[in-house]
Amino acid sequence: MNRNNGNHWKWGVFYHNPEDPKVWVEKLYGWGYTLNMARPMSWVILAAILLAVLVLFRLTT
């Protein structure tokens, strides 16, 4: 699967390809990974990360 196709990248940052089964994909630029926002599990992971940040913020204030 060609993940470097510009049609699947929004603003060069967000990857959205419903045909790609992977949730984590390599970034288009630089190093690291990003979420395939077309997969429902990506939204669950994103919500879990945000919830964890909010809980940690709440515990420290």
PyMOL commands that set and color helices and strands:
alter all, ss='L'
color gray80, all
select helices_A, chain A and resi 6-8+40-60
alter helices_A, ss='H'
color red, helices_A
select strands_A, chain A and resi 9-10+14-15+24-26+33-35
alter strands_A, ss='S'
color yellow, strands_A
deselect
rebuild
show_as cartoon
